[in-house]
Amino acid sequence: MSIQEANSAGFVHGGIVMKMCDEAAGIAAVKHSRCRVLTAAMDRMTFLHPVHIGQLLTCRASVNAAWRTSMEVGVRVEAENPRTGEVLHTSTAYLTMVAIDDEGRPTAVPPLAAESDDEQRRQREAELRRQNRLNEREQIRAGRDGA
Ligand SMILES: CC(C)(COP(=O)(O)OP(=O)(O)OC[C@H]1O[C@@H](n2cnc3c(N)ncnc32)[C@H](O)[C@@H]1OP(=O)(O)O)[C@@H](O)C(=O)NCCC(=O)NCCS
């Protein structure tokens, strides 16, 4: 990470890390769906440690779950000090990406075959996040309708 990516505190700006996560998630979603995709939501983004200028940042993205037209992609960000080799897990992000057809309409994605224990755990947790998101939306709607 270079000086152009710094914030006023001298660390890497969080928005730069978010953009990298969005790009990594988009590539993972395209590879799964073989379609153009849009970011529907960045559902969660944690910053566990500041990223320093000079560190090497790696984003690893995986499709955790696939529904009708949307997919949850998880991104793990690690920062490596290239002089010492020390690696720190600095962020985790979860994004909802939607596949679109040539007219820009949401289009069906292939199902995800979660095979390993880790893949099955990620899929379970993605289902939970989706359910919580939908429940929250329903509760907010019901609250507004009742107001
Ligand atoms: C994402 C988008 C295509 C969804 O359009 P829509 O009219 O809501 O379409 P649908 O109701 O058919 O929903 C399509 C899917 O998106 C999901 N979705 C829509 N809004 C969502 C949100 N805010 N959060 C999470 N998922 C969402 C739906 O759950 C559905 O998933 P499913 O088919 O797997 O069940 C539309 O909102 C859009 O174009 N947004 C702008 C995206 C963009 O430009 N991103 C870049 C930002 S600069």
The ligand as an ORCA input file, in Angstrom:
! r2SCAN-3c Opt
* xyz 0 1
  C     -29.251     -4.980     -7.075
  C     -30.464     -4.673     -7.931
  C     -30.212     -5.173     -9.360
  C     -31.665     -5.444     -7.321
  O     -32.793     -5.034     -8.040
  P     -34.268     -5.410     -7.527
  O     -35.223     -4.691     -8.384
  O     -34.344     -5.267     -6.042
  O     -34.330     -6.911     -7.950
  P     -35.043     -8.130     -7.222
  O     -36.122     -7.662     -6.288
  O     -35.381     -9.106     -8.301
  O     -33.876     -8.738     -6.320
  C     -32.810     -9.406     -6.933
  C     -31.957    -10.013     -5.848
  O     -31.266     -8.960     -5.178
  C     -31.427     -9.124     -3.785
  N     -31.390     -7.780     -3.202
  C     -32.031     -6.699     -3.645
  N     -31.752     -5.646     -2.846
  C     -30.918     -6.094     -1.892
  C     -30.268     -5.492     -0.782
  N     -30.432     -4.207     -0.478
  N     -29.480     -6.248     -0.009
  C     -29.279     -7.545     -0.299
  N     -29.862     -8.183     -1.347
  C     -30.671     -7.456     -2.132
  C     -32.772     -9.794     -3.616
  O     -32.855    -10.471     -2.365
  C     -32.755    -10.764     -4.782
  O     -31.992    -11.915     -4.449
  P     -32.508    -13.414     -4.835
  O     -32.998    -13.362     -6.252
  O     -31.287    -14.271     -4.732
  O     -33.565    -13.771     -3.846
  C     -30.818     -3.146     -7.956
  O     -31.162     -2.721     -6.664
  C     -29.669     -2.304     -8.477
  O     -29.442     -2.218     -9.665
  N     -28.917     -1.664     -7.562
  C     -27.775     -0.866     -7.935
  C     -26.542     -1.755     -7.925
  C     -25.287     -0.981     -8.257
  O     -25.301     -0.144     -9.143
  N     -24.210     -1.272     -7.538
  C     -23.008     -0.535     -7.671
  C     -23.044      0.641     -6.758
  S     -22.121      1.986     -7.351
*
